[in-house]
Structure formats: C-alpha cells, structure tokens
Amino acid sequence: MTDSEETVRCWLVERSSFGDERMVTLVYAPPEGDRHLTKQLSTNLLLRKRVTAAMDVEPERLVPVDDTETRERYAAEAARMADTHEPDEEV
C-alpha cells in the first residue's frame, strides 16, 4: 500500500538518541518532506522491533513540518532512502 487514500509511504529521515541513549527517536516523512511521524522507542524495545526504511502511515497521524530547512532536509533524505533501500529493508 503506497500513497493510497488510506496511507502515505513515509521514509526514515532521522534517527537520534537522548537520555544517555536510553531512548531513540525515529522520524519518518513522505518524499515531499512536508509532514512527519515521530516515534520514540526505548533501546530495549528497539532491539525487539524491526526498524524499516519505510512505513505506510495513515495521513491523520502525520504532523506538518513548518520549517523550510527541515522540510527540504526531510525531502532530500526521503529521496536518498527511497533510492538506496527497499521499503521493508531493515535499517
């Protein structure tokens, strides 16, 4: 399912850790970079969960990206991930 009325294909555009690396933040965005979904996972959960290059997200779960620089960065990274990875590939 990609870019159907029900879901939007989003690519992993950012991964960061904080809190002595006990929490990891994953950001997925569509190719336009204009919206994003942020997921925060503990490192313990991250070891048990597959992190894939892309995921299909319901549009209502996506948050607008207001900052132009961030939007451009997300769009560039989404394009790079789409060019170098299969959607269900673990990253």
Residue pairs with C-beta under 8 A, 6 or more apart in sequence:
1 7
1 56
2 9
2 56
2 87
3 9
3 30
6 58
7 56
7 57
7 58
7 59
8 30
8 35
8 56
8 57
8 58
8 59
8 62
9 30
9 31
9 54
9 55
9 56
9 87
10 28
10 29
10 30
10 36
10 37
10 54
10 55
10 56
10 57
10 62
10 78
11 28
11 29
11 30
11 31
11 53
11 54
11 77
11 78
11 81
11 82
12 26
12 27
12 28
12 51
12 52
12 53
12 54
12 81
12 91
13 27
13 28
13 29
13 33
13 36
13 73
13 74
13 77
13 78
13 81
14 25
14 26
14 27
14 74
14 77
15 24
15 25
15 26
15 27
15 51
16 24
16 25
17 23
17 24
17 25
17 43
18 25
21 43
22 42
22 43
23 40
23 41
23 42
23 43
24 40
24 41
24 42
24 43
24 46
25 38
25 39
25 40
26 38
26 39
26 40
26 41
26 51
27 36
27 37
27 38
27 39
27 74
28 36
28 37
28 39
28 54
28 55
28 57
29 35
29 36
29 37
29 65
29 74
29 75
29 77
29 78
30 62
30 78
31 75
31 78
31 79
31 82
32 71
32 75
33 65
33 70
33 71
33 72
33 73
33 74
33 75
33 76
33 77
33 78
34 64
34 65
34 71
34 75
35 62
35 63
35 64
35 65
36 62
36 63
36 65
36 74
37 55
37 57
37 61
37 62
37 63
38 63
41 49
50 90
51 90
51 91
52 87
52 88
52 89
52 90
52 91
53 81
53 85
53 86
53 87
53 88
53 89
53 90
53 91
54 81
54 82
54 85
54 87
54 88
55 87
65 71
65 74
81 91
85 91
